[in-house]
């Protein structure tokens, strides 16, 4: 395949207010803050990427991404966009970590490469539309009555599963789930996410046993991420399957967690892995270990979630999707991309490439830099 030289790179800060604050045990956000990356090539291709950094999880902000993105842009300009592995290596040599901003560049590179191949991104990644993608809908942590009302609303809207943010004390978290089950009944699956909030293995095990009667499908990240050596103890004792999220950033984390028998499942997020390139490797490790996995996200728009949906179609062991955050936005800045159908079903575009772009009217108002 002939090369595709990058001739210009544009970076934009995008801010969209949420309908109401989104609250997890690590804090609350009231707007989605994203960096949009647009790569243009000499042969007329345009690749779009997005990251939505979460400061308390990946240690980045939209401002740091905007600055680090300029380091990447100056180095990558003039390079071949189709040599994705080389471009990933370039970014890793420039700066350690910074997985969120790397994921936006990675996404734009894959958009260009799959356009060149004249394939939808999921096919370029080796995937097929052999399964239905369905997103859950998330209940923010807060007052149990408000959480119950939100869960009832999401059930009535037809979502196939409800994810509930927890991570405080045992009694209040159990009361939250008790009230939610009282409101929605026992049939619809509940998934819970402590976001490291139960801190120690013993505390997590105690809470998980107390939650066992409420038909919980799985629990994400019950203890502090740096206590990953204790996660195996939690998984072995828990009546609820454990899904690693913050502890599973890249493929090296995935391999380590498998060796430790630390969890039964992984949650893959492009903003943690550094993008599709490493997200695929996490999925391969998980599949080889016989795991079921989830693809989720941070606060990306439908642009970033479209890339995540393409990734979800690339591995049969990915069985859960958490693509709900664009539904929390007050505005939709994306043209094309995934569509949200009835009952949480996600329709993935079949056009070559990512199949999603940002509406120019949003970019015109944004802070930007062009390299």
For each residue, the residues with C-beta under 8 A, 3 or more apart:
1: 82 116 117
2:
3: 80 81 82 83
4: 41 42 43 45 80 81 82 112 113 116
5: 41 42 43 78 79 80 81
6: 9 39 40 41 76 77 78 79 80 81
7: 40 41 42 77 78
8: 39 40 77 370 371
9: 6 37 38 39 40 72 73 76 77 370 371
10: 36 37 38 40 368 369 370 371
11: 35 36 37 66 69 70 73 368 369 370 371
12: 35 36 38 358 363 366 367 368
13: 33 34 35 36 62 63 66 366 367 368
14: 32 33 34 35 36 50 301 333 358 362 366
15: 31 32 33 34 62
16: 31 32 34 301 329 330 331 333
17: 30 31 32 329 330 331
18: 21 22 29 30 31 32 328 329 330
19: 328 329 330
20: 30 140 328
21: 18 28 29 30 140
22: 18 28 29 30 138 140 299 325 328
23: 27 28 140 141 142 165
24: 27 28 140 141 165 167 193 195
25: 141 165 166 167 168 194 195 196 197
26: 56 57 195 196 197
27: 23 24 56
28: 21 22 23 24 140
29: 18 21 22 32 33 54 299
30: 17 18 20 21 22
31: 15 16 17 18
32: 14 15 16 17 18 29 52 299 300 301 325 328 329
33: 13 14 15 29 52 53 61 62 299
34: 13 14 15 16 50 51 52 62 299 300 301 304
35: 11 12 13 14 50 51 52 53 62 65 66 69 100 101 104
36: 10 11 12 13 14 48 49 50 104 303 358 363 366
37: 9 10 11 48 49 50 51 69 104 105 107 108
38: 9 10 12 46 47 48 49 108 358
39: 6 8 9 46 47 49 76 81 105 108 109 111 112
40: 6 7 8 9 10 45 46 47
41: 4 5 6 7 44 45 46 47 81 112
42: 4 5 7
43: 4 5
44: 41
45: 4 40 41 81 112 115 116
46: 38 39 40 41 111 112 357
47: 38 39 40 41 81 107 108 109 110 111 112 115 353 354
48: 36 37 38 107 108 111 303 354 356 357 358
49: 36 37 38 39 103 104 105 106 107 108 109 111 303 304 307
50: 14 34 35 36 37 104 107 300 301 303 304 307 358
51: 34 35 37 60 65 100 101 103 104 107 270 271 298 300 304
52: 32 33 34 35 100 271 297 298 299 300 301 304
53: 33 35 58 60 61 62 64 65 100 101 271 298
54: 29 57 58 60 100 271 298 299
55: 58 59 60 61
56: 26 27
57: 26 54 246 272 298
58: 53 54 55 99 100 249 271 272 298
59: 55 97
60: 51 53 54 55 64 65 68 98 99 100 101
61: 33 53 55 64 65
62: 13 15 33 34 35 53 65 66
63: 13 66 67
64: 53 60 61 67 68 98 101
65: 35 51 53 60 61 62 68 69 98 100 101 104
66: 11 13 35 62 63 69 70 367 369
67: 63 64 70 71
68: 60 64 65 71 72 95 98 101
69: 11 35 37 65 66 72 73 101 104 105
70: 11 66 67 73 74 369 371
71: 67 68 74 75 94 95
72: 9 68 69 75 76 90 91 94 101 102 105
73: 9 11 69 70 76 77 369 371
74: 70 71 77 371
75: 71 72 79 90 94
76: 6 9 39 72 73 79 87 90 91 105
77: 6 7 8 9 73 74 371
78: 5 6 7
79: 5 6 75 76 83 86 87 90
80: 3 4 5 6 83 86 87
81: 3 4 5 6 39 41 45 47 84 87 109 112 113
82: 1 3 4 112 113 116
83: 3 79 80 86 87
84: 81 87 88 106 109 110 113 277
85: 88 89 277
86: 79 80 83 89 90
87: 76 79 80 81 83 84 90 91 105 109
88: 84 85 91 92 102 106 274 275 277 278
89: 85 86 92 93
90: 72 75 76 79 86 87 93 94
91: 72 76 87 88 94 95 102 105
92: 88 89 95 96 102
93: 89 90
94: 71 72 75 90 91
95: 68 71 91 92 98
96: 92
97: 59
98: 60 64 65 68 95 101 102
99: 58 60 102 103 249 250 271 272 273 274 275
100: 35 51 52 53 54 58 60 65 103 104 271 298
101: 35 51 53 60 64 65 68 69 72 98 104 105
102: 72 88 91 92 98 99 105 106 274 275
103: 49 51 99 100 106 107 270 271 273 274 275 276
104: 35 36 37 49 50 51 65 69 100 101 107 108 275
105: 37 39 49 69 72 76 87 91 101 102 108 109 275
106: 49 84 88 102 103 109 110 270 274 275 276 277
107: 37 47 48 49 50 51 103 104 110 111 270 275 276 304 307 354
108: 37 38 39 47 48 49 104 105 111 112
109: 39 47 49 81 84 87 105 106 112 113
110: 47 84 106 107 113 114 121 124 125 275 276 277 307 354
111: 39 46 47 48 49 107 108 114 115 121 307 353 354
112: 4 39 41 45 46 47 81 82 108 109 115 116 353
113: 4 81 82 84 109 110 116 117 124
114: 110 111 117 119 120 121 123 124 125 352 353 354
115: 45 47 111 112 118 352 353
116: 1 4 45 82 112 113
117: 1 113 114 124 352
118: 115 352
119: 114 123 124 352
120: 114 123 124 310 348 349 350 351 352 353 355
121: 110 111 114 124 125 307 310 353 354 355
122: 125 127 128 129 309 310 311 313 314 348
123: 114 119 120 126 127 128
124: 110 113 114 117 119 120 121
125: 110 114 121 122 276 280 310 311 313 314
126: 123 314
127: 122 123 310 313 314 315
128: 122 123 313
129: 122 313 348
130: 316
131: 313 316 319
132: 345
133: 309 312 313 321 323 345 346 348
134: 160 161 321 343 344 345 346
135: 159 321 322 323 324 340 344 346
136: 159 160 161 162 163 191 320 321 322 324 344
137: 154 157 159 161 162 163 324 327 344
138: 22 162 163 164 165 193 322 324 325
139: 147 150 151 154 162 163 164 165 180
140: 20 21 22 23 24 28 147 150 165
141: 23 24 25 147 165 166 167 168 176
142: 23 146 147
143: 146 147
144: 147 148 172 175 176 179 180
145: 148 149 179
146: 142 143 149 150
147: 139 140 141 142 143 144 150 151 164 176 179 180
148: 144 145 151 152 179 180 182 183
149: 145 146 152 153 183
150: 139 140 146 147 153 154
151: 139 147 148 154 155 162 164 180 183 184
152: 148 149 155 156 183 184
153: 149 150 156 157
154: 137 139 150 151 157 159 162
155: 151 152 158 159 162 184 188
156: 152 153
157: 137 153 154
158: 155 342 343 344
159: 135 136 137 154 155 162 343 344
160: 134 136 188 189 343 344
161: 134 136 137 188 189 190 191 217 320 344
162: 136 137 138 139 151 154 155 159 180 184 188 189 190 191
163: 136 137 138 139 190 191 192 193 322 324
164: 138 139 147 151 176 177 180 190 191 192 193
165: 23 24 25 138 139 140 141 192 193 195
166: 25 141 173 176 177 192 193 194 197 207
167: 24 25 141 173 193 194 195 196 197 198
168: 25 141 172 173 197
169: 172 173
170: 173 174 203 206 207 210
171: 174 175
172: 144 168 169 175 176
173: 166 167 168 169 170 176 177 194 207 211
174: 170 171 177 178 207 210 211
175: 144 171 172 178 179
176: 141 144 147 164 166 172 173 179 180
177: 164 166 173 174 180 181 190 192 211 214 216
178: 174 175 181 182 214
179: 144 145 147 148 175 176 182 183
180: 139 144 147 148 151 162 164 176 177 183 184 190
181: 177 178 184 185 186 190 214 215
182: 148 178 179
183: 148 149 151 152 179 180
184: 151 152 155 162 180 181 188
185: 181 188
186: 181 215
187:
188: 155 160 161 162 184 185
189: 160 161 162 215 217
190: 161 162 163 164 177 180 181 214 215 216 217
191: 136 161 162 163 164 216 217 218 219 220 320
192: 163 164 165 166 177 211 216 218 219 220 240
193: 24 138 163 164 165 166 167 219 220 221 245
194: 25 166 167 173 197 198 204 207 219 220 221 222 223
195: 24 25 26 165 167 220 221 245 246
196: 25 26 167 199 221 222 223 224 225 246
197: 25 26 166 167 168 194 222
198: 167 194 203 204 207 222 223
199: 196 203 204 223 224 227
200: 203 204 223 224 227 230
201: 204 205 223 227 230 231 233 234
202: 205 206
203: 170 198 199 200 206 207 223
204: 194 198 199 200 201 207 208 222 223 234 238
205: 201 202 208 209 233 234 237 238
206: 170 202 203 209 210
207: 166 170 173 174 194 198 203 204 210 211 222
208: 204 205 211 212 219 222 234 237 238 239 240
209: 205 206 212 238 239
210: 170 174 206 207
211: 173 174 177 192 207 208 214 216 219 240
212: 208 209 216 239 240
213:
214: 177 178 181 190 211
215: 181 186 189 190
216: 177 190 191 192 211 212 219 240
217: 161 189 190 191 241
218: 191 192 240 241 242 243 264 265
219: 191 192 193 194 208 211 216 222 238 240 241 242 243
220: 191 192 193 194 195 242 243 244 245 267
221: 193 194 195 196 225 243 244 245 246 247 267
222: 194 196 197 198 204 207 208 219 231 234 238 242
223: 194 196 198 199 200 201 203 204 227 230 231 234
224: 196 199 200 227
225: 196 221 228 246 247
226:
227: 199 200 201 223 224 230 231
228: 225 231 244 247 256 257 260 262
229: 232 260
230: 200 201 223 227 233 234
231: 201 222 223 227 228 234 235 242 244 247 257 260 262 263
232: 229 235 236 260 261 262
233: 201 205 230 236 237
234: 201 204 205 208 222 223 230 231 237 238 242
235: 231 232 238 241 242 261 262 263 264
236: 232 233 261
237: 205 208 233 234
238: 204 205 208 209 219 222 234 235 241 242
239: 208 209 212
240: 192 208 211 212 216 218 219
241: 217 218 219 235 238 264 265
242: 218 219 220 222 231 234 235 238 262 263 264 265
243: 218 219 220 221 263 264 265 266 267 294
244: 220 221 228 231 247 248 253 257 262 263 265 266 267
245: 193 195 220 221 248 267 269 272 296
246: 57 195 196 221 225 249 272
247: 221 225 228 231 244 253 257 262 263
248: 244 245 253 254 257 263 266 267 268 272 282
249: 58 99 246 253 272 273
250: 99 253 254 272 273 274 278 281 282
251: 254 255 273 278 281 282 284 285
252: 255 256
253: 244 247 248 249 250 256 257 282
254: 248 250 251 257 258 266 281 282 285 286
255: 251 252 258 259 285
256: 228 252 253 259 260 262
257: 228 231 244 247 248 253 254 260 262 263 266
258: 254 255 261 262 285 286 289 291
259: 255 256
260: 228 229 231 232 256 257
261: 232 235 236 258
262: 228 231 232 235 242 244 247 256 257 258
263: 231 235 242 243 244 247 248 257 266
264: 218 235 241 242 243 291 292
265: 218 241 242 243 244 286 291 292 293 294
266: 243 244 248 254 257 263 282 283 286 291 293 294
267: 220 221 243 244 245 248 293 294 295 296 322
268: 248 272 273 279 282 283 293 294 295 296 311 318
269: 245 272 273 279 295 296 297 298 308
270: 51 103 106 107 273 274 275 276 279 297 304 307 308 311
271: 51 52 53 54 58 99 100 103 297 298 300 304
272: 57 58 99 245 246 248 249 250 268 269
273: 99 103 249 250 251 268 269 270 278 279 282
274: 88 99 102 103 106 250 270 277 278
275: 88 99 102 103 104 105 106 107 110 270 278 279
276: 103 106 107 110 125 270 279 280 307 310 311
277: 84 85 88 106 110 274 280 281
278: 88 250 251 273 274 275 281 282
279: 268 269 270 273 275 276 282 283 295 311
280: 125 276 277 283 284 311 314 315
281: 250 251 254 277 278 284 285
282: 248 250 251 253 254 266 268 273 278 279 285 286 293
283: 266 268 279 280 286 287 293 311 314 315 317 318
284: 251 280 281 287 288 315
285: 251 254 255 258 281 282 288 289
286: 254 258 265 266 282 283 289 291 292 293 315 317
287: 283 284 290 291 293 315 316 317
288: 284 285
289: 258 285 286
290: 287 317
291: 258 264 265 266 286 287 317
292: 264 265 286 317 318 319 320
293: 265 266 267 268 282 283 286 287 315 317 318 319 320
294: 243 265 266 267 268 318 319 320 321 322
295: 267 268 269 279 308 309 311 312 318 320 321 322 323
296: 245 267 268 269 308 321 322 323
297: 52 269 270 271 300 304 305 308 322 323 325
298: 51 52 53 54 57 58 100 269 271 325
299: 22 29 32 33 34 52 54 325
300: 32 34 50 51 52 271 297 303 304 305 308 325 326
301: 14 16 32 34 50 52 304 305 326 329 332 333 334 358
302: 305 306 326 332 334 337 338 356
303: 36 48 49 50 300 306 307 333 334 337 354 356 357 358
304: 34 49 50 51 52 107 270 271 297 300 301 307 308
305: 297 300 301 302 308 309 323 325 326 337 338
306: 302 303 309 310 334 336 337 338 348 349 354 355 356
307: 49 50 107 110 111 121 270 276 303 304 310 311 354 356
308: 269 270 295 296 297 300 304 305 311 312 321 323
309: 122 133 295 305 306 312 313 321 323 338 346 348
310: 120 121 122 125 127 276 306 307 313 314 348 354
311: 122 125 268 270 276 279 280 283 295 307 308 314 315 318
312: 133 295 308 309 315 318 321
313: 122 125 127 128 129 131 133 309 310 318 348
314: 122 125 126 127 280 283 310 311 318
315: 127 280 283 284 286 287 293 311 312 318
316: 130 131 287
317: 283 286 287 290 291 292 293
318: 268 283 292 293 294 295 311 312 313 314 315 321
319: 131 292 293 294
320: 136 161 191 292 293 294 295
321: 133 134 135 136 294 295 296 308 309 312 318 346
322: 135 136 138 163 267 294 295 296 297
323: 133 135 295 296 297 305 308 309 326 338 346
324: 135 136 137 138 163 327 328
325: 22 32 138 297 298 299 300 305 328 329
326: 300 301 302 305 323 329 332 334 340
327: 137 324 340
328: 18 19 20 22 32 324 325
329: 16 17 18 19 32 301 325 326 332
330: 16 17 18 19
331: 16 17
332: 301 302 326 329
333: 14 16 301 303 358 359 362
334: 301 302 303 306 326 337 356 357 358 359
335: 356 357 358 359
336: 306 349 351 355 356 357
337: 302 303 305 306 334 349 354 355 356
338: 302 305 306 309 323 346 347 348 349 356
339: 346 347
340: 135 326 327 344 345 346 347
341: 344 345 346 347
342: 158 345
343: 134 158 159 160
344: 134 135 136 137 158 159 160 161 340 341
345: 132 133 134 340 341 342
346: 133 134 135 309 321 323 338 339 340 341
347: 338 339 340 341
348: 120 122 129 133 306 309 310 313 338 355
349: 120 306 336 337 338 354 355 356
350: 120 355
351: 120 336 355
352: 114 115 117 118 119 120 355
353: 47 111 112 114 115 120 121
354: 47 48 107 110 111 114 121 303 306 307 310 337 349
355: 120 121 306 336 337 348 349 350 351 352
356: 48 302 303 306 307 334 335 336 337 338 349
357: 46 48 303 334 335 336
358: 12 14 36 38 48 50 301 303 333 334 335 362 363
359: 333 334 335 362 363
360: 363 364
361: 364 365
362: 14 333 358 359 365 366
363: 12 36 358 359 360 366 368
364: 360 361
365: 361 362
366: 12 13 14 36 362 363
367: 12 13 66
368: 10 11 12 13 363
369: 10 11 66 70 73
370: 8 9 10 11
371: 8 9 10 11 70 73 74 77
